[in-house]
Amino acid sequence: MLPVFALLVLILTGLAPLSVLKLYLLGLSALAFVVYVHDKRQAVRGRRRVPEALLHTLSLAGGAPGAALARHLVRHKTLKPFFGLVIVLGLLGDATALFPYFPAMHLEALSVGSSKIGD
């Protein structure tokens, strides 16, 4: 998740455009998807596997959406709850990185005290 937050700092300070963060997250998500599918194929064939640490790193570094999709589609690592936890943590990190860019109207809907009922 550190690379995502480093990019976020660069964007917030004006040193990098938001599109860089979007491309980074999209690219890493695609890479995580491919690596998860490859690891599943290797497992089925009884060949050398991708290290679990690499799968976790990809998820936490911004590739959690691709990892989650691959995990679901090819039924890979579904019996290991820790993989699900790492992917959820990665998704939370990605959402946190993108949260400042949600439109203001969405933020108003999330605020507790913005209800107009009874006014």
Secondary structure, DSSP 8 states (H G I E B T S, - for coil): -HHHHHHHHHHHTTSS-HHHHHHHHHHHHHHHHHHHHHHHHHHHHT-----HHHHHHHIIIIIHHHHHHHHHHTT-STT-HHHHHHHHHHHHHHHHHHGGGS-HHHHHHH-GGG--TT-
